[in-house]
Structures are given as structure tokens and as C-alpha cells.
């Protein structure tokens, strides 16, 4: 009976992790550049009274690599990435990877995010443009021209968040040891005048959320019944 309760409790912990992940995905289903979180679980074998009991691990969070849908905005400083690559921006001294390509030019001519964080080029340096230099054209390889003159380039980087990722805001992740400039431009490119929407399917995630919630409630109910049975057994032996 105690083994059953232990198995049930590990399942509840795993479902609680999944509920948190699903709730965050649903909350960000309209967030530009958001990448959904998924949970992977492994079987854990534990020795209890010389018997092997199968339990479930707490689970590891991974980031979905599926691209979000593209939306045309007509804004020359809105950029979307086609392929497996990331933009790199500087936030409070930290390098952050993002698929949110909504950029602007600040008063000093720097290319920045909507929050004012510097967008980096392939060398990891902030991109400086001419605030009064006229229209901006950005090619598929990220090269930036103003009035026909090349003035810089948006960096594209390969990046794997892994399982020990650290989010920065809704769409960003702290750069890690896998971050490096993308050399092969045939694998990814920039699309000017587009943004990438969240890769969350809200209907699918809400359905999953309801299913896991029901499973969690049923598991709690079964645990409570098992606990009541154990208490009755203890009282019986006590008499």
C-alpha cells in the first residue's frame, strides 16, 4: 500500500510540473517569438523492501524547436528568421538569444529591441546605423544597407537551450556554450517585414492542460483513499 502511495505521489509531482509548463505555454500563445516548453519523463526504479518499484522522474524541461507562424507587418525593422537560427541581443550585460525580431532605431542610431536592448552583429558587437540615414534594407543574409550603402549586418547564431536553460523575459534565453555564429547561411536567413509568432497551439495546449488537470485530481483522490485505508488498517491492529 505504501508502495502504491509512493508511486502515486511521484506521478503527482510529475503532473504538477507538466501543469506549470502547459499553463505558461497557454499564457504566451500570443507572445512574439515564444518557444513552448515541453516536459520529458523517465522511468525510475527504486528498491523498496527488496522489491523493485517503478516510479516516474520529476521530468526535464526542454524547449520546442518548432518554428512559429510568420506574420507580415510591412515594417522594415521587423525581422523573422527562416530556419534554425537565433538573434542575439545584449540585456543588462548578458547575451540573450531570441526569435523576437521586432527592432527599432534609437535616438543614437543603434539598432535595438522594443525594450531598448542592443542587437548584435555576427561579431557580437552592437549594430550602429544612421538615425537620419534614410530607409533601411535588410537582405536574407542579414546585411543592412541604407541608401545603397552597406552599414552593418544582423548576426544569426546557432543555439541549443538544452535542459538547463535560463529564460530572459518571455521570448529570450541566456546564451550558453552552444552559442556560435551561424556560418552556413544556406540553413537560415532573415525575412524583412515579418515577425515570428509563438509556436504554441493554444487549442492543443488547453486540451492537454484539462487532461493533465483531471489526471492530477484523480491521482490525489486515489492517494487520499489509500491513506484512509492505511489509517483504518493501523487502527485495526491497534485494537
N, C-alpha and C positions, 0 to 999 in steps of 0.2 A: 504493500500500500504506500509506504514511504517512497519507494522507487517510482511509483506512478506519479506521486505528487512532485517529486524532483524533476521528472521528465516534463510534466505539465508546466512547472514554473519556468524551466529553461525555454519552453515554447512561448510562454507569455512574454519573456524578456525579448525574444527574437521578434515577436509580433509587434511589441511596443516600438522597437527600432524601426520596423517597416512602416508603422503608422506615422511616426515622426517624419520619415523620408517622404512618404506619399503626401502628407499634409503640406510639406514645404514645396513639393512639386506643383501641387494644385494652386498654392498661393502665388507661384511665379509663372503660371501658364501664359501670362501676357507680358512677361519681362523680356525685353530685347536681349538676345544673346545668351539667355539662360540655358544651362545644361542640367538635365534632370539627374537626380541621384537614384541609384539602384542599390539593393542590398543582396549580397551573396551569402549563403549559409552553408556550413559544412557539418557533417555528422561527427559527433564527439562520443567516443566510447569511454565509459567510466566504470571502474571496478567498485561494486557495492556488495559487501558480504560475499566476496569471492565469485561474484557474477558480473558479467559484462552488460552494462546498461547503455542503450543507445540514446543519446541526447542530441540537441541541436546547438550549434555555436551561437554566440551573440550576433554574429554577422559582420561582414566588412562592407563599408560603403564604397561604391565605385561610381564614376561619372559616365553617363551615357554618351557615347561618341556619335550618336545620330545627329545629323545636321537639322536645324530648324528651317521652316519655310522662309522664302525670300519675299520681301515686300518692297515695291518700287515707291520711292519718296520724291524723286526728282531733285533732291538736294545734293549738290556737287560734293559736299563734305560728309555725306553718309556713305559708308563703305560696308560691303558684305564680303565674306571670304567664301569662295567656291573651293571645296577640297578640305583636306586635313591640315589646317594651319591655324595660327592664333596671332592676334595683335599683342604687342607688349607696351604697357604704359607704366609710368612711374607714379606711385601713390605714397606720399609721406616717406620718401626714400626707399620704398620697396618696389621691386619689379613685379608687376602683376600681369597675368595673361588674361585676355578677354576676347570674346567674339562680338561684343557690342561695339560696332563701328560708327556710332553717332559722334562725329567730331565737329570742331569749330576752330576758328582762328581768334585768339585773344587779342587784346589791345597792343601787345608787344610783337604780334606776328607769329606766335608759337602755335603749332597745331596741338590742340588739347581735346580731352573728352568733355562731355557736358558738365562734369564736375570740376573742370579746370586742371586735370592731371595731364602731364606731358605725354604725347605719343612718341614712341621711339622708332628710330630707323634701324636698318639691318646691323649697324654697328653699335646699337644700344645707346645712341645719343638722341636728345630731344630734337624734333624737327622744327626748323625755323623757316617761316615763309615771310612774304612781304604783305603786311596788312592792307596796303594800298596798291598792291601789285596786279590787281585785276583778277579775272576769272581763273579758277584752278581746275586743271585736268589731271586725272589720276589714271594711269594705264593699268592694264591687267597685272603687270609685274610690280605695281606699287610706285613706279616712277612718277614724280609730281612735276608738272610744268605750269608756269604762269606766263601768259603772253608769249608762248612758244619757247620759253627758256626753262631748262631743267633746273629746279631749285631744291630738290631733295627726293626722298623715297620712303614710303611707308614700309617698315620691316614686317616680314612674315616669318613666324617661328614655329618649329615643331615642338610639341609639348604633350607630355603624358601626366595627368594629375595623379595617377596611382591611387593607392588606398589611404595614404597619409596626407591627403590634400588639405589645403587651408583656403577657405573661401575669403575673398575680399569683395564685400558688397554682394549683391545678388548674382552678378554675372562674371565676377573675376576670381582668379586663383593665384596664389603666390607662386612665382616661378620656382622651379626646383632643378635638380641636377640633370634632368632630361631636356631642359630648355636649350635650344640651339637654333641659330638662324637657318631658315629653310633655303638650301642651295638649289635643289631641283625645282625650278619654277613650273615644271610641267604637272606637278602634283597638286598645286593650289594656285589660286590667283585672286585678284581683287576685282570687285564689281562696283563701279561708281554709281551713286544714285539709288542704292539698295541698302536695306538693313536685314539682318537675320533675326527672325522671331524665335521665341522659346521653342525648344524641341519637345515640350510636354504636350501630350494628347490629353486634354482635360477630361473628356468623357471617359476615356480608358482609365485614367488615374483615379477619378471619383468612384468608378465601379470597383476598382481594386481596393480603394480606401474603405468602402462599405463592406466588402467581402472580408477584409482583414479585421475590421472592427467587430463584425459578427463572430468571427472565429475567436477573437480575443475574449469577447463576452462569454462565449460558450466554454472556453477553457477555464475562465475564472469561476464559472458556475460549477464545473466539474471538480475543480480544486476544493471549493467550499464544501461540496458534498463528500469528497474523500476525507476532508478534515473532520467533518461531523461524524462520519463513520469511525474514524480513528479515535475520536473522543469517546464515543459510545463504547468502543471496544476496551478502552482504558478503564472506563467506569465499571464495566462488567467484571474485569479482572480485579478491580479494587474491592468489589463486594465479596 
